[in-house]
Amino acid sequence: EHLLRVEAARKTEASQLICAQPKVLRDSWSRMKDAVGCVWITGPSQRRYQLQGDLKREDKAFNDHRATFRNLGDTDPSKGFQFLRGPFEARNTNADEVELTLIAWAPVLVYLLYYGQLPTPKEIKGWESKIENLNAEASKEKDKARKQELLDEVASLQAKIDSVDGDNLHTARSWIEEEKWRVRNDVTAPRLPALKHCDDIRTKAFPSGPIKIMGHGAGSPPPLVYVTPTFYAESVVSGNQCDVIFTGAPGDIVYDDREDKFRSLGEFLPYKGYAFVRQSHSDMATIQERKQLRLELADRVTAYVVFLTDGPRPNWIQTERWRRRPVQSLPGFDGDLPPCTEVRTKAFDPGEVFIRGSGGIPTLFFLRKDQSGQAPDVAKQVVLKRPDVLLCGDRVQHLAEQLRKHLGDHLARAELMNHQDKWADLVQTSDEKVDAWILSLKRDWLDSTLTETYAKPAYAKCKKILERSVPDLELTYKALLAAVSNSKNGVLKAIQAVPSLMLLLPEAFERVRTDLDSLIPDALRVLSEYPEMFLRPDDLSYCRGEMIRAFGADVMKDRLTKVETSKVITKDEAGRRKHPDETAGGPRASAWSGWRTWVETILAGRDEFHVWLGNLIGQELEGEPGAVRVVAQGSELVRSWDQNYPEPGLDARSPPPSRPPTPEDDKPKKGKKK
């Protein structure tokens, strides 16, 4: 029964695919490759660039230009090349601005193919022919003025020919040389008739992580951008990237800190698939117990270590089972390097690999991709298992975009790679079910971070928490954790009391903690008892500034830490604000009632704070608390409290009210608006 159902489903899917438009299938395949490919386009570049997973002849090279591919050269998708189609207007991006941002999930080799920067040989030949004709005409011309015009035109054409310099194409974009983008002459570029011919091909290897490509700023056509999986090498000793040479040849430098050169490469020739990893000769002194070289591998590769001297080998050659490999021809050198004596080899799976120190023995390092061990093509696997996914390209794009928006790039990538069957089924249902699945993933993250005991009540009380993305929630959580001195229990209790804390920006927590630290020795205690203080950073800064202006930082800090018991300023049954003496139950000295009253007053509002601060000023000084003179840290500050802090609703220049306000004052009067 199961086999019959599967066969029936396959027939249905096949009939639907046969009836689908080719453009629909190609677009769906590109979106699949974009969702699970080796790179993602990030930032503003997402609106300008798209990954073309099925590049063919006659496809457009740019989004906004008529140039099309006459042929693909060596950049065929079957060879692992992925084309990033962008706008032709990118030629106007300045060389000091970022044009394209990517995130690589495996080490990649980025290709930049520049077209139309140099005149074609046919154009140069035409200029030379025209120069001959102009010189012949000038030799016969008797009019001096006309003869001078012809000679000036000859000089102009000759200057054009003299300025053709293929080694100096990137004067307007110095980053090409500064970032060490290497010239590749072994790649046949695609042919685009509208863009003349390809002048220059540059490549650079990047490890997994963010990639930035700067603007081109020369006015010439922007380059075609390709990426392909590769391997990346880095010196652990210096932390610098090691050059991976795919086009090695006699005359190349052996070590980047010596002048020795290859006389020959022996069997390790580029056309056989070997790539040379150029290291520093000084790294060869690394002891065996330490790491010398770090590799990132996108595919399964075979590594080759060539020893340049006889004698004992490092211990890890035996312990890690590097096999001896007989070769007929070894590399040779021009210089003072000793001859090669032995080759050891070992295969490595995709991932990160460390090579330990040579122990003072000079070595060469080569890599060769194992064609039988390439990383699996996830898009291909999904399509072979569920071919009907090719009919749901729009929903695949919606799924990938929403996952990245709500979970962030890294979590979204993990879900796409680890739950292929799940989302392959979802994209055949509806956008609502896709969104519901993404929301459940966000709840799972909150439950694992805050534990279910605290997470579920939090987003049940404050539903806006689920509207924020996981990266934003993670930043808020980490900022709150730092503000309470890395006490996870303190964070959980704060979120339990005030769930809306998860809606704040990280800067708010740092700002509140900084202000409190400048006022009270035990700011952590304040925040643990009053986590809602995080919601009032502006009020806290305002009140802190007013108290420092009135009393000075030292006096204020001393008073706030004297008394540890207090009650908030309240109103009586008639709605009249009570004097602090009434609430504290003591003489006027209780107006300074510790930091709790101050915190509760801030939470009650600025009006209550003004009343409380006025009472403090009156207590600290002799006489009535009207127009007073305050002495703060040796300098006199003249202030009229009644003028600067009037009762709410009154003009600053109005006299103080003759009686306390009552609830009757707040009721609207007949014939007048409230």
QUILINNOR-V83662 format. One record per helix or strand. SS is the DSSP state (H for helix, E for strand). FROM is the first residue (numbers start at 1). LEN is the number of residues. If there is no record, write none. Layout:
BEGIN
SS_FROM_LEN + SS_FROM_LEN
END
This chain:
BEGIN
H_2_18 + H_22_15 + E_39_3 + H_43_5 + E_50_3 + E_60_1 + E_62_1 + E_68_1 + E_71_1 + H_77_3 + E_82_5 + H_88_5 + E_98_7 + E_108_8 + H_121_20 + H_144_19 + H_166_3 + H_175_4 + E_182_2 + E_191_1 + H_193_3 + E_198_9 + E_209_6 + E_224_6 + E_231_5 + E_241_1 + E_243_3 + E_253_1 + E_261_4 + H_270_3 + E_274_5 + H_281_5 + E_291_7 + E_301_7 + H_316_4 + E_323_2 + E_332_3 + E_342_7 + E_351_6 + E_363_7 + H_371_3 + H_378_8 + H_387_5 + H_393_26 + H_420_7 + H_431_31 + H_463_5 + H_470_14 + H_488_10 + H_499_5 + H_506_12 + H_523_7 + H_531_5 + H_537_15 + H_553_8 + E_571_1 + E_577_1 + H_580_5 + H_588_4 + H_594_11 + H_606_15 + E_627_6 + E_635_6 + H_641_4 + H_663_4
END
